[in-house]
Amino acid sequence: MLTTYAVQNGSVLPREGNQPPEVLRGAVWLDLLNPTPEEGRALEAALNFEIPTREEMQEIESSSRLYREDDVLFLTANFLYGVENGEYGSTAITFVLATSVLVTVRYATPKAFASFAARVARQPQALMTSPDAVMLHLFEQVVDRLADILERIGADMDRASQAAFRTARGQMKANVRDRELKNALIVLGEVGEVTTRASETLLGLTRILTFVSAEKATAVRKENQPLIKTLVRDVRSLIEHANVLNAKASFLLDAVLGIINVEQNAIIKTFTVASVALMPPTLVASIYGMNFRSMPELNWSFGYPMAVAVMLCSAIVPILYFKRKGWL
C-alpha cells in the first residue's frame, strides 16, 4: 500500500493508493507498506531512482544497507515492532532520502510509524518542512517509542524478580510456588528477547546516524543538523540502558534457575532420606519373611512385637542422626 504525505495550505494531505506522477513528485513523504511490483515501478518512474526490493533489504552487509547513489541516500536497518500485542519481531525498513522526497519501504508497522503519522497531522508545519526533517523526526519518534518499551520491560522485570524472591522466602503451596517461578522465567525470557531486539534497532539507528552525519553537508539542511546530535546522544543513552537491562535479566534468570534447583534438591533430599530410613526396616522384614523351617523366632510368643520394634527403631535412628547433622 502506498501512502503519500504532502503539505498544502498549512495542513497535511495524506492519500492512499496509486497516484499520478505529479502527485508523487509533489509529496514530502512516500510510505510504502508491503509494496506491489506495480507500485514500485510507478515510484521509480516518477522519482528516477530505484526502490530496494525485499531481498535487497534483507542483506546484512553494511555496504548493502547504507550507500549513496548520486544525491540519494539509501538507509536500511532492522526495527522492533509488535511489542504492544506480544507478537514482537524485527523487520527491515529502508529510508530513501532524496533532495525533495523521503521514501520509506517496510513490510510491518512499528507503532512509531503510526504515532508519527498522527503527530504529523497535528504539527505539519513543524515536522514536514523537508524530507530530511521528516526522517529525523521519525527517528526521534522511534527512539521515544524504544525508551517507553525499555521502561516498561524494566518494570516487568522488577515485578518478576520480586515475585521470584518472594516465592523463595515465603511459605507457599507447591503449585503456587511453581506457577510463580514459571511466570518469572517466562517474563525474564521475554525481557531478554525484547531488549536484544531493541538493542539491534538502536545499533541500526547508530549506523544510520553515523552515515548521515558523514553526508550531512549535502543530505541534511543546516537547520536540521542539530537533531542528529540530539538523536546520537539519546540513542547512546538507550544502548547503555538496554545493556544494563540485559545484564540484570541474565542475573535474575540465573537467580530464578538457582531457586528452582534449590527446590528440586530439597525434594530429592526428602526422597533420599526416606529411602535410607526405610532400608533397615525393609531388611528386617525381608529376613523374617523368609520361609525356612528352622527359624527359632517363629516359636517365640514375643517374636512379632520384637520384629516390629526393631523395624521402628531402625527407621527412627537414621532420622534422628540426619536431624543432628542438619540434613533435615
N, C-alpha and C positions, 0 to 999 in steps of 0.2 A: 504494500500500500504506500502510495506517495502522498505526503502532506507538504504543502508549500506555505511558508510564512512570509508575508510581505507587509510593509508598513504603509498605510495610506491614511492621510488626514489625521495623523497622530494616533492611530489605532492599528492593531494587528489584524490582518485579514487572512485567516487560515483557509486553505482549500484542500480538499482530498480528492484523490483520483487523478487520472491523466489530464494534463493541462497543455495549452498551446505553448510553443517555444517562447513567445514573448512574455508569457506569464512566468515561465521557469527562469528566464534571464532576469526578470524584474524582482524575483524573490530574494530575501536576505538569507533564509534558511530553508533548505530542502531536506526533509526527513523521510528516508526510505526504510520501511519495515517489511521484511520478507519480500523484497522486490522481485517482480517478474522480469523475465528477459525483455519484454516489450518496454517496461518502464525504464530499465537500464539503458536500452538503446535510445529511447526518447531523450533521456537526460544527456547522454553522450553527444547526440546530435545537436542539442540546444546549447550545451556548455563547452563543447570542443575539448573535452578531456575524458579519459576512460574512468569508469566506475569499477572498483575491485570486485571480483567475484567472491563467493563464499569460500571457495577453496583457497584463493589467494589470501583471504583474511585469516585463515587458519594457520598459515605458515608462521613459524616461530623465530626465524632469523630476523635479527634487528634490521638488516638492510631491506627486508621484505615488508617490514611493518612501519618503518619510518624512512621516508625518502621524499625527494623533491623532483618534480618534472616541470621545467620552465618556471612559472610563477605559482605553481600549485603544490601545496604540501599534502602528503598522504600520511595520516597518523592512525595507527591501529593499536588497540590494547584490549585486554580482557577485563570485563566489568561484572561485578557481582549483581545478581538480581534474584527476586523471588523470596527474599528473607521474610517478608511480612506474612506470607501464606505457608511457610515451612517447606516449600518446594524450591529451594535455592539452587543456584548453579552459577557458572561463569559463561559469558558469551563474548565473542569478539565483536567490537564496534569500530568502524572506521570513520574518521573525520577527514573530509576532503576540504581543505581550506584554500579557496581561490581569492582573488582580489575583490570580487564582487558578490560572492555567494559562499555559504557553508553547506556542504552536503554531508549528512550522517547516514551511514549504512549499517543496519542492525537486523538481528533475527530474534530478538527478545526485547522486552520493555522493562528496563530498570525503573524503579519508582522515581528516580531523579529526573528522568525524561518527562514523565507525566507531570511532576511537580513544576518543572521548569516551563513546560507549555502553559500551565495555569498561571505561573508567575509572569510570563511574557504578556499574557492577556491583560494583566493588571498594570504592568510597568513597561509598555512598549518603547517609549522614548528613552528609557534608561538602559534597556537590555538589547535593543535591536538597532543600535546605531551603526554597526558594521559587522561583517561576518566574523572577524577575529574577536569582537566583543561578545557575540553570541556564543562562540566556542569557549572563551574563557569563563563567562558567566555560567555556562553549562557545566564546565569542570568544577566551578565553585559550588554548584548545586550537588554534584556527585560527592564532593568532599564533605559537604554538610550532611548528606544522607549517610555516608560511611561513619561519620562521627556519631550520629544517632544510633546506628547499628552497633558500633563498638560499645557505646554507653549501655545499650540495652542488654547485650550479651554479657557485659561485665556484671550487671545487676543479676542476671540469671545465674551466672557462675557463683556469685556470693550466696545466693539463696541455696544453690545446690550444695555448696561446701558447708553451710550452716546445718542443712538437713542431714548431711552425712556425719558430721561430728556430733550432732545432737543424737543421732542414732547410736553412735559408738558409746556415748556417755550414758544414755538413758536405758531404762529397763522396759523395752518394748516387746510385744509379742513377735514371734519369729516371722510370721507372714508380713507384719507391718514393717519390721526391720528390713526384710528382704526387698520389699517394694520400694522403700525409701532409698536404699542403696542402688537398686536398679535404675530408678529415676535419676539419681545423681550421676550414674555412669552415662546415661543417655544424654543428659543435659551437657555434661562435660565433653562428650564426643561431638555434639552439635556445635558447641562453642569452639572447639579446636578446628572443625571444618570451616565454620564461617570466618573465623579470624584468619585462617590460611587463605581463603578466597579473597577476603578484604585486603590482606597484605599483597596478594597478586594484583589486585586492582590498583592499589597505591603504588606498587612498583611500576606498573604500566603508565600511570599518570606521571611518575617521576621521569621516566624515559621520554614521554611526550613533551613535558615541560622543558626538559634539558635540550631536546632537539629544537623546540620552538624558540627557546632563549638564544640559541646559536643563529637562528634565522629571523629573529625579531625585527631586525633593521628593515627587512623588506616584507615580512609576513604580518607583523603586528603594528598597528598605529601607535604613535608616541603616547597618546593619552591613555592607551590600554596597557602599556608595558608595566606599570606598577602592579597590575593584577597578577602578573606572572610571579613576581617576588612574593606576594602575599600567598599565592597558591603553593609555591615551593615550600614556604615556611609551614603552612598548615599541613601539607602532605607529610613533611618530615616529622612533625609532632605526632601525627596519627600513626605513622610507621612505628615510632618508638612506643606508642601506647599499645598498638597491636602486638608488638614483640613482648611487652610486659604481660599482656593477657595470655599469649601463647605459653610463656614460661609458667604463669600461675596455673593455667589449665593443666599443663603437664604435671606440675607438683601435686595438684589436687587429685588428678587421675591416679597418680601413684599412691596417694594417701588413701583414696577410696578402695583401691585394689588391696592395699595393706590391711584395711579394716576387714574386707571380705576374707582375706587369708587368715586373719586372727579368728574370725567367726568360724571358719571351716576347721581350723586347728583345734578350737575348743570342742567342736562336735567330735572330731576324730579322737581327741584325748579322752572324751567321755566314753566312747565306744571301746577304746583300748583298755581303760581302767576296768570297765565292766567285764571285758573278755578275760583279763588277767585275774580279776576277783572270782570269776566263775570257774576257772581252771581247776583249783584244788577240790571244790565240791564235786565237779564232774569226775575227777579221778577217783574220789572215794565212792561215788555212786557207781562208777564203772567196775570197781573192784568187787563191791558187794552185789553187783548184778550178774556176776559170772556164775555159771551153772556147774560148779564142781561138787562132787559128792562129799568130799572131806573138807568142810569149812566149819570149824568149831563154833564160829559166831552165830551160825544159823540156829543152834540149840540154846543160845543164851536168851533168857527172858528179857534182858535189857539191851539186846543187840540192836534192835531197830532204833530205840531212842538214842543209843550211843552213836550210831551212824549219822543220824540227823544232827546231833550236837556237833560231831566232828565236821560235818559239811558246813554248818553255820559258822563255826569258829574259823574254819579255813577260808571262808569268804570275808568275814569281818576283819581278820588280822591284816590282809593286804590293804583293805580300805583305810584302816587306821594308820598303817605305815605310809600310804600315799598322802594322807592329810598331814601327817607330821612332817613330811618332806616338802609340803606346799605344792604338790602336784594337783590337788583338788581345790 
